[in-house]
């Protein structure tokens, strides 16, 4: 049985403990050295960066998010044990974990850590497909001759470097396609290394819930429930034509995924098409102040990510989902591209006002698309809003102050809603 010590990278056979360093972190699998499609997911990324930068937080529950009327962006594993989850209202999270340390997101810091991790990935393979700041697919096919070691060893070396050089941890999923690699990376977090081989694919999936499939949200799960589909074994009883007729393109995809089939390639050259942020509320809400506060924080996050990526966007999108799951989407094209949070917020707020009072809402989202390089951003200004240029300059100055003195150096009152 091929095996690998994840601490000293010794290749071994069937030992439960490494004979060289004594570590119990040994991974064995019949196909360990034959698979090459991987998904790396950082562990509680934002919270881990904060704990790295402030060692006093090491053993404390940490929540990344807004004020008491905000929501949780992410939480460390200490807080998750207490029941804290992403998108949970902050007041609920603090009820579950009153001793938590709440920190506002520092997107520029997270983006820099992401850039350093991406650089390490690029040393392993030129085929890296980022999904977000903290996760990416990698195709290491054909790299064994280059590195003198199979992909599994190089992946273990990657997360070891992340820990040793950056103070951050990640979990690896290794399989024969993207779908299964992503499923595997969630099986043993944090600091996991999970493998799903070709031979075991059918047996592995058979009794698993279909919610393992990335993109199956509450609404899709309800539709599947009505059709009696809860497990992969339920999907296997359906013909491809019947699934497609019932669920459209999703049905076609489900038929293949139920059999562990995914022909998508890992693409290193897939252009970033949009930047967005959304949240599903713990409880549906129609409160205008709460929704406005969320919208501002989303605009800030979209802006921070655009600035970190060096891009701007010409189209602002507002996304709302009502309590009955009806989706409302509104978008508008700007005269020229922007990456300014104030302009993104004001545009999204105008779209929200156009929708009118159709709440309560279960989901709110804000996005920026039709992306271009940041040097094409905010060139002509807003002729209908002469103060826009002044606010843009103030925001740039605020960004610089936060970069030097921390994200809490300046906080808009609107962000506290």
C-alpha positions as semicolon CSV with decimal commas, in nm:
position;residue;x (nm);y (nm);z (nm)
1;X;0,000;0,000;0,000
2;X;0,168;0,327;-0,110
3;X;0,206;0,571;0,177
4;X;0,347;0,911;0,265
5;X;0,445;1,088;0,585
6;X;0,289;1,431;0,564
7;X;0,544;1,581;0,806
8;X;0,881;1,466;0,673
9;X;0,758;1,362;0,323
10;X;0,905;1,014;0,348
11;X;0,750;0,768;0,103
12;X;0,661;0,444;0,282
13;X;0,430;0,144;0,258
14;X;0,174;0,048;0,520
15;X;0,311;0,193;0,842
16;X;0,069;0,376;1,071
17;X;0,354;0,587;1,208
18;X;0,649;0,726;1,013
19;X;0,962;0,516;1,080
20;X;1,184;0,820;1,014
21;X;1,028;1,099;1,223
22;X;0,771;0,910;1,431
23;X;0,478;1,121;1,306
24;X;0,133;0,962;1,303
25;X;0,034;1,185;1,008
26;X;0,074;0,907;0,754
27;X;-0,146;0,882;0,446
28;X;-0,186;0,550;0,265
29;X;-0,403;0,470;-0,037
30;X;-0,377;0,221;-0,326
31;X;-0,383;0,504;-0,585
32;X;-0,196;0,765;-0,379
33;X;0,089;0,804;-0,629
34;X;-0,127;0,765;-0,943
35;X;-0,369;1,059;-0,907
36;X;-0,294;1,414;-1,022
37;X;-0,605;1,637;-0,995
38;X;-0,607;1,828;-0,666
39;X;-0,806;2,089;-0,478
40;X;-0,638;2,289;-0,202
41;X;-0,860;2,473;0,044
42;X;-0,710;2,692;0,316
43;X;-0,841;2,626;0,666
44;X;-1,059;2,910;0,803
45;X;-0,841;3,139;0,592
46;X;-0,932;3,488;0,714
47;X;-0,934;3,381;1,080
48;X;-0,606;3,193;1,036
49;X;-0,438;3,504;0,895
50;X;-0,559;3,705;1,195
51;X;-0,428;3,443;1,440
52;X;-0,096;3,432;1,259
53;X;-0,059;3,809;1,279
54;X;-0,167;3,822;1,644
55;X;-0,039;3,517;1,837
56;X;-0,246;3,622;2,141
57;X;-0,552;3,499;1,946
58;X;-0,411;3,147;1,897
59;X;-0,643;2,962;2,137
60;X;-0,932;3,209;2,129
61;X;-1,253;3,189;1,924
62;X;-1,221;3,437;1,639
63;X;-1,504;3,564;1,419
64;X;-1,446;3,770;1,107
65;X;-1,742;3,995;1,038
66;X;-1,924;4,321;1,100
67;X;-2,081;4,484;1,403
68;X;-2,363;4,350;1,616
69;X;-2,607;4,391;1,328
70;X;-2,371;4,241;1,072
71;X;-2,309;3,881;0,975
72;X;-2,026;3,631;1,012
73;X;-1,788;3,619;0,714
74;X;-1,599;3,323;0,856
75;X;-1,497;3,184;1,194
76;X;-1,206;2,983;1,329
77;X;-1,258;2,621;1,426
78;X;-1,277;2,706;1,797
79;X;-1,583;2,922;1,724
80;X;-1,727;2,665;1,483
81;X;-1,726;2,405;1,758
82;X;-1,959;2,641;1,948
83;X;-2,199;2,645;1,651
84;X;-2,086;2,965;1,474
85;X;-2,131;2,947;1,095
86;X;-2,072;3,175;0,797
87;X;-2,362;3,412;0,714
88;X;-2,500;3,380;1,068
89;X;-2,618;3,711;1,219
90;X;-2,352;3,850;1,450
91;X;-2,590;3,874;1,745
92;X;-2,668;3,503;1,712
93;X;-2,298;3,414;1,682
94;X;-2,220;3,611;1,998
95;X;-2,501;3,438;2,183
96;X;-2,340;3,104;2,097
97;X;-1,987;3,227;2,157
98;X;-1,994;3,539;2,382
99;X;-1,618;3,534;2,441
100;X;-1,536;3,550;2,070
101;X;-1,295;3,811;1,937
102;X;-1,470;3,986;1,646
103;X;-1,245;4,131;1,376
104;X;-1,346;4,328;1,067
105;X;-1,211;4,178;0,742
106;X;-0,874;4,301;0,613
107;X;-0,910;4,207;0,248
108;X;-0,579;4,355;0,133
109;X;-0,391;4,142;0,389
110;X;-0,580;3,828;0,288
111;X;-0,513;3,903;-0,079
112;X;-0,139;3,928;-0,014
113;X;-0,137;3,595;0,171
114;X;-0,332;3,444;-0,119
115;X;-0,074;3,578;-0,366
116;X;0,207;3,411;-0,171
117;X;0,024;3,078;-0,167
118;X;-0,048;3,108;-0,539
119;X;0,323;3,160;-0,603
120;X;0,396;2,832;-0,425
121;X;0,134;2,654;-0,635
122;X;0,282;2,793;-0,955
123;X;0,612;2,629;-0,865
124;X;0,437;2,290;-0,869
125;X;0,243;2,324;-1,195
126;X;0,152;2,589;-1,452
127;X;-0,208;2,463;-1,442
128;X;-0,361;2,633;-1,138
129;X;-0,726;2,743;-1,140
130;X;-0,810;2,974;-0,847
131;X;-1,170;2,969;-0,723
132;X;-1,127;3,240;-0,460
133;X;-0,855;3,386;-0,240
134;X;-0,832;3,067;-0,036
135;X;-0,887;2,774;-0,271
136;X;-0,774;2,648;-0,610
137;X;-0,764;2,345;-0,836
138;X;-0,431;2,211;-0,961
139;X;-0,350;1,964;-1,239
140;X;-0,014;1,801;-1,169
141;X;-0,031;1,553;-1,458
142;X;0,314;1,496;-1,606
143;X;0,502;1,680;-1,329
144;X;0,661;1,375;-1,165
145;X;0,961;1,377;-1,398
146;X;1,010;1,751;-1,337
147;X;1,002;1,727;-0,956
148;X;1,135;1,376;-0,911
149;X;0,833;1,293;-0,694
150;X;0,466;1,206;-0,754
151;X;0,195;1,473;-0,720
152;X;0,089;1,352;-0,372
153;X;0,437;1,421;-0,235
154;X;0,450;1,767;-0,393
155;X;0,106;1,853;-0,252
156;X;0,216;1,748;0,096
157;X;0,524;1,964;0,047
158;X;0,303;2,258;-0,055
159;X;0,094;2,259;0,264
160;X;0,409;2,201;0,470
161;X;0,565;2,512;0,312
162;X;0,246;2,709;0,376
163;X;0,270;2,618;0,744
164;X;0,646;2,669;0,780
165;X;0,684;2,987;0,572
166;X;0,345;3,160;0,598
167;X;0,202;3,021;0,921
168;X;-0,114;2,909;0,740
169;X;-0,267;2,566;0,691
170;X;-0,466;2,403;0,413
171;X;-0,644;2,081;0,329
172;X;-0,578;1,875;0,016
173;X;-0,825;1,673;-0,190
174;X;-0,667;1,442;-0,447
175;X;-0,861;1,247;-0,709
176;X;-0,907;1,181;-1,079
177;X;-1,134;1,479;-1,158
178;X;-1,230;1,823;-1,027
179;X;-1,562;1,725;-0,872
180;X;-1,414;1,451;-0,656
181;X;-1,101;1,650;-0,568
182;X;-1,320;1,928;-0,423
183;X;-1,535;1,677;-0,235
184;X;-1,220;1,516;-0,094
185;X;-1,074;1,843;0,035
186;X;-1,374;1,887;0,266
187;X;-1,359;1,538;0,417
188;X;-1,092;1,592;0,681
189;X;-1,052;1,960;0,765
190;X;-0,847;2,121;0,906
191;X;-0,503;2,009;0,782
192;X;-0,659;1,719;0,592
193;X;-0,526;1,511;0,305
194;X;-0,802;1,299;0,152
195;X;-0,793;1,077;-0,154
196;X;-1,076;0,941;-0,369
197;X;-0,946;0,687;-0,622
198;X;-1,108;0,571;-0,944
199;X;-1,169;0,220;-0,816
200;X;-1,362;0,336;-0,511
201;X;-1,562;0,620;-0,668
202;X;-1,897;0,440;-0,701
203;X;-1,881;0,285;-0,355
204;X;-1,775;0,616;-0,199
205;X;-2,058;0,821;-0,353
206;X;-2,340;0,570;-0,320
207;X;-2,467;0,659;0,029
208;X;-2,354;1,024;0,031
209;X;-2,606;1,315;0,027
210;X;-2,635;1,506;-0,299
211;X;-2,566;1,830;-0,111
212;X;-2,198;1,732;-0,143
213;X;-2,225;1,866;-0,497
214;X;-2,087;2,217;-0,517
215;X;-2,369;2,455;-0,611
216;X;-2,657;2,256;-0,462
217;X;-2,813;2,521;-0,241
218;X;-3,134;2,518;-0,034
219;X;-3,363;2,584;-0,334
220;X;-3,205;2,311;-0,549
221;X;-3,213;2,072;-0,256
222;X;-3,586;2,136;-0,210
223;X;-3,648;2,057;-0,579
224;X;-3,448;1,736;-0,547
225;X;-3,630;1,644;-0,225
226;X;-3,964;1,673;-0,405
227;X;-3,834;1,426;-0,663
228;X;-3,723;1,188;-0,387
229;X;-3,352;1,253;-0,450
230;X;-3,148;1,286;-0,135
231;X;-2,857;1,047;-0,190
232;X;-2,637;0,968;-0,489
233;X;-2,798;0,624;-0,494
234;X;-3,133;0,797;-0,560
235;X;-2,984;0,971;-0,865
236;X;-2,861;0,640;-1,006
237;X;-3,219;0,521;-1,040
238;X;-3,301;0,799;-1,287
239;X;-3,244;0,786;-1,662
240;X;-3,043;1,069;-1,810
241;X;-3,335;1,184;-2,028
242;X;-3,574;1,194;-1,734
243;X;-3,331;1,390;-1,515
244;X;-3,269;1,639;-1,795
245;X;-3,640;1,678;-1,864
246;X;-3,710;1,740;-1,494
247;X;-3,413;1,964;-1,404
248;X;-3,275;2,092;-1,735
249;X;-2,898;2,132;-1,766
250;X;-2,860;2,062;-1,394
251;X;-3,017;1,719;-1,449
252;X;-2,766;1,636;-1,720
253;X;-2,483;1,737;-1,486
254;X;-2,629;1,539;-1,196
255;X;-2,652;1,221;-1,403
256;X;-2,277;1,234;-1,473
257;X;-2,173;1,342;-1,122
258;X;-2,377;1,058;-0,971
259;X;-2,135;0,827;-1,152
260;X;-1,830;1,026;-1,049
261;X;-1,783;1,162;-1,401
262;X;-1,652;1,515;-1,456
263;X;-1,480;1,603;-1,784
264;X;-1,403;1,964;-1,694
265;X;-1,037;2,047;-1,726
266;X;-0,841;2,246;-1,472
267;X;-0,797;2,576;-1,655
268;X;-0,516;2,814;-1,569
269;X;-0,628;3,069;-1,825
270;X;-0,994;3,111;-1,736
271;X;-1,036;3,489;-1,713
272;X;-1,199;3,631;-1,403
273;X;-1,543;3,741;-1,521
274;X;-1,685;3,900;-1,209
275;X;-1,633;3,981;-0,841
276;X;-1,925;3,941;-0,605
277;X;-2,026;3,897;-0,246
278;X;-2,354;3,766;-0,111
279;X;-2,502;3,635;0,211
280;X;-2,796;3,417;0,305
281;X;-2,960;3,552;0,617
282;X;-3,010;3,335;0,922
283;X;-3,364;3,480;0,934
284;X;-3,550;3,649;0,647
285;X;-3,553;4,027;0,688
286;X;-3,721;4,333;0,540
287;X;-3,550;4,579;0,777
288;X;-3,424;4,861;0,555
289;X;-3,139;4,963;0,789
290;X;-3,009;4,606;0,819
291;X;-3,024;4,552;0,442
292;X;-2,853;4,885;0,376
293;X;-2,573;4,802;0,619
294;X;-2,520;4,464;0,450
295;X;-2,517;4,628;0,108
296;X;-2,247;4,873;0,213
297;X;-2,028;4,596;0,358
298;X;-2,070;4,393;0,040
299;X;-1,973;4,691;-0,174
300;X;-1,663;4,734;0,043
301;X;-1,566;4,369;0,003
302;X;-1,619;4,378;-0,374
303;X;-1,415;4,698;-0,390
304;X;-1,134;4,554;-0,176
305;X;-1,112;4,244;-0,395
306;X;-1,112;4,450;-0,713
307;X;-0,832;4,668;-0,578
308;X;-0,636;4,362;-0,463
309;X;-0,671;4,205;-0,811
310;X;-0,592;4,531;-0,992
311;X;-0,922;4,535;-1,184
312;X;-1,237;4,746;-1,215
313;X;-1,584;4,674;-1,348
314;X;-1,833;4,847;-1,574
315;X;-2,147;4,661;-1,458
316;X;-2,290;4,662;-1,105
317;X;-2,535;4,384;-1,016
318;X;-2,781;4,355;-0,729
319;X;-2,913;4,011;-0,633
320;X;-3,207;3,947;-0,400
321;X;-3,387;3,627;-0,309
322;X;-3,729;3,654;-0,151
323;X;-3,860;3,431;0,127
324;X;-4,040;3,219;-0,138
325;X;-3,704;3,164;-0,317
326;X;-3,796;3,393;-0,607
327;X;-3,474;3,547;-0,738
328;X;-3,460;3,915;-0,829
329;X;-3,159;4,041;-1,026
330;X;-3,094;4,396;-1,137
331;X;-2,789;4,535;-1,314
332;X;-2,674;4,860;-1,465
333;X;-2,382;4,957;-1,691
334;X;-2,171;5,249;-1,574
335;X;-2,032;5,521;-1,798
336;X;-1,683;5,396;-1,712
337;X;-1,544;5,120;-1,494
338;X;-1,500;5,158;-1,118
339;X;-1,344;4,988;-0,819
340;X;-1,460;5,251;-0,568
341;X;-1,676;5,112;-0,286
342;X;-1,881;5,433;-0,259
343;X;-1,979;5,421;-0,626
344;X;-2,055;5,048;-0,617
345;X;-2,272;5,096;-0,310
346;X;-2,461;5,397;-0,443
347;X;-2,531;5,219;-0,773
348;X;-2,646;4,900;-0,597
349;X;-2,857;5,105;-0,354
350;X;-3,031;5,276;-0,646
351;X;-3,108;4,936;-0,794
352;X;-3,245;4,824;-0,456
353;X;-3,471;5,129;-0,442
354;X;-3,603;5,043;-0,789
355;X;-3,706;4,698;-0,669
356;X;-3,924;4,855;-0,402
357;X;-4,071;4,682;-0,100
358;X;-4,085;4,317;-0,205
359;X;-3,928;4,169;0,109
360;X;-3,865;3,998;0,334
361;X;-3,546;3,867;0,179
362;X;-3,344;3,555;0,252
363;X;-3,041;3,652;0,041
364;X;-2,869;3,972;-0,067
365;X;-2,578;4,004;-0,307
366;X;-2,373;4,269;-0,484
367;X;-2,134;4,221;-0,776
368;X;-1,907;4,385;-1,031
369;X;-1,859;4,249;-1,384
370;X;-1,737;4,339;-1,733
371;X;-1,393;4,368;-1,576
372;X;-1,097;4,564;-1,710
373;X;-0,753;4,678;-1,583
374;X;-0,771;4,928;-1,298
375;X;-0,595;5,198;-1,500
376;X;-0,921;5,231;-1,698
377;X;-1,125;5,299;-1,384
378;X;-1,308;5,619;-1,287
379;X;-1,162;5,825;-1,571
380;X;-1,442;6,065;-1,663
381;X;-1,608;6,101;-1,324
382;X;-1,980;6,130;-1,260
383;X;-2,122;6,442;-1,424
384;X;-2,449;6,402;-1,233
385;X;-2,271;6,382;-0,898
386;X;-2,001;6,650;-0,864
387;X;-1,908;6,523;-0,515
388;X;-1,820;6,175;-0,646
389;X;-1,461;6,274;-0,722
390;X;-1,414;6,410;-0,372
391;X;-1,553;6,092;-0,216
392;X;-1,330;5,881;-0,440
393;X;-1,020;6,072;-0,327
394;X;-1,129;6,034;0,035
395;X;-1,170;5,659;-0,014
396;X;-0,822;5,627;-0,162
397;X;-0,682;5,819;0,134
398;X;-0,877;5,593;0,370
399;X;-0,733;5,284;0,197
400;X;-0,381;5,414;0,257
401;X;-0,451;5,487;0,625
402;X;-0,596;5,140;0,675
403;X;-0,300;4,984;0,496
404;X;-0,060;5,157;0,736
405;X;-0,254;5,147;1,062
406;X;-0,506;4,862;1,027
407;X;-0,864;4,825;0,907
408;X;-1,013;4,969;1,225
409;X;-0,824;5,297;1,188
410;X;-1,126;5,444;1,003
411;X;-1,476;5,295;1,006
412;X;-1,778;5,445;0,830
413;X;-2,089;5,476;1,044
414;X;-2,283;5,300;0,769
415;X;-2,070;4,987;0,827
416;X;-2,194;4,959;1,186
417;X;-2,556;4,900;1,087
